[in-house]
Amino acid sequence: MYKKIFFLFFICFAQTSLYSQTELLGKVVDASTGTPVALASVFVSNTSIGTKTNDKGRFFFEVVPGGRFTLVVSCIGYESSVAELQSGKLPGELIVKLNPKAAGLKEIVITPDEKKGWDHWGDFFTEHFIGSSYYAKACRIKNHEILRFRMRHKDSTLIVSANEPLVIENRSLGYELIYELTKFEYNFSDDVLSYSGYPLFKEMAAKSKKEEQIFKENRWKVYSISMLHFMRSLYAQNAAQEGFKIVDVNSNRKINLVFITNDNAFETKLLPAMYDTVYEVSDKGVDIKMIRTTSNASAKNSPSENAGIVSFSGSQAYLNFENALQVTYTKSDPPFEYVKYIKDKLLPNSIISEISLINSKPIAINKDGSYYPPTDLKITGFWAWWEKIAIMLPYDYEPETSSAK
């Protein structure tokens, strides 16, 4: 029978859009004394935009992404600071106050950390955090000894934490990640994984021209079938052209993308097939049913019956739908390791995922593919298996044409 596919709340806190840019000047000080904090790490989460403070605690970004973004400041001996900023509302100088960590105090927990947690849980954590794709084989945590593991037995939940950033080398994609892990929990009763953090991407120097080309090709390969690509295609209104087929799982009709503009005009993009197959993927198995798609005439004449899933308010896009959406990427077969993982002939060679809105409220999508709030989107199927650290790309990644061919 079908192996369980866990739910994944994949949480990336940076919310950026690259359609406008501005600069940011700031200063980091000790919250208790007001003295400057030198060599503090300052970065825009989930991007390659980062720097260190100078001896006067100052930092400067000539360019930061437009729109909403998350600024993370960390330094040894201090609690990290996280600020949600809006590019159009930045102060003349941003003052960041870091609180010193209280020496000798430890978090009070009911169950203690395991003394040999990495020996016991290291492989499990690596599979569910780094991933089990081909690209995960060349991805490693360089300082895994800082991880702490404990099992909360009352609800069968594994909790993993770290008191300083993880350093993750990804030789497949050519990045080194500095990752502030804020949460990792796996509930064994429900097969639910939830993790969050603040990553900074740093380009790795290629050892040769050949390796540089491999980096580019691998980045394109993981991007093409990723949620990042899907979200960007929704914003750009070209999901079908980019290879994404979207089906409403529960209402027995195919979703035709209706983009509502400011003057309430609408544009419907139709797919020609009259029937489609829906694979309802859950932790209980896979159900298959045939559904009839919406006809061209009804979609054209009755937009209210063919509700759009993406609308725009100015330059901000919003994703909203009822029930759940099945998303299939049609331009490539699934990775071999995923086919091996599911071990079920009921699923054809297709990259099929399912998404639903946890709180039944719209989520905002930015031009760069980030979405907010990320905790409101539930993911099952392929993306729940795929969207891990090993295939993670920064929001300022742009695929090169040569790699995309």
Helices and strands as residue ranges (DSSP letters): E 7-12, E 17-30, E 41-44, E 50-52, E 58-66, E 68-74, E 81-86, G 87-89, E 94-98, H 117-125, I 126-130, G 134-138, E 139-141, G 144-146, E 147-152, E 157-162, E 166-170, E 175-187, E 192-203, H 209-224, H 227-236, E 244-248, E 253-254, E 257-260, E 266-269, E 275-282, E 285-292, H 296-301, G 303-305, E 310-313, E 316-319, E 324-329, H 336-342, E 351-357, E 363-365, E 371-372, G 374-376, E 377-381, H 382-386, G 389-391, H 401-404
